[in-house]
Amino acid sequence: MTTSVRDGRPPSEAIAGLLAAIAIFVGALELVYRPFRLAPAALILALIATVMSREQPRTIPIAYAMIGICFVVGAALQVWTKHPLF
């Protein structure tokens, strides 16, 4: 006997969580590769996740914080090591 229990959450919540996680990953990549190219992509992913979700109270703000912090630190590292910003 197998029963399936649905948790009542729409599939868009799972997609929004996945998009927020991808935005966090892309935001972390700003530390090592051209932050001015990756920041807009990460922000677009986080904005789409924000519009899709109503029940992601922690993941999406973490994504925005990660993108902002990694942008500033990544840009500083790129300037300090004399690598191109974009």
N, C-alpha and C positions, 0 to 999 in steps of 0.2 A: 504494500500500500504506500503510495507516494502522494503526498499532498504538497501543493505549492502555495506558499503564503506570499501575498503581494504586500509590499510595505506602503502602498498608496502614493508613492512619490512618482511624479512623471519622469519619463526618460530624459527630458530636457535638463533635469537637475544633474544627472550623471554626465551629460555632455558638457554642461557648464563647469562642473568640477574638473573634468578632463582639460577643458580649455584654460582654466585657471592654473592647473598644474603645468601645462605647456608654457603658459606665460611666465611662470616662476622659473622654469628651466631656461627659457630664452633670456629672461632678465639676468640669470646667473652667468650666461654666456657673454654678457656685456663686459664682464671683468677681463676677458681674454681676447675678445675680438670686436673691434670697431663699434663702440657703444652708440654712435649716432645712426648706424644702420639698423641695429637690433632693437633699440628702444621703441621706435614707432610700431614695429611688428608686435612686440610684447604688449604694448598699450592697446593696440587694436584687439588682440586676443582677450585681454582682461576686460575691455569694454563690452565685447560680445558676451563674455561670461556673465558680466553684471546684468546685462539686459535679459539674458535667458533665465537667470536664477533669482529665486526669492528666498531660498533656504540654504545659502552658502555663507553663513555669517562670519566665518573665520578665513576661509581659503582666499576669497577675493581681496579682502584688505591686505592679507599677507602678500599677495601677488603685486598689488600696487606699491607697497612698501619695499619689496624686493627689487622691483624695477627701478624705483627712484634711487635707492641707496646704491645699487650696483651701477647705475648710470653715472652717478657722481664719482664713485670710487674708480670705475672703469675709465672714465675720461681723465681723471687725475693720473692713473697709471699709464695711460697712453701718452700723455704729455710728458710725464716724468721719464719714460723709456724712449721718447722721441719716435713713436710709431704714429701712423696716420689715424686721425679720429674718425674719418668716414671714407 
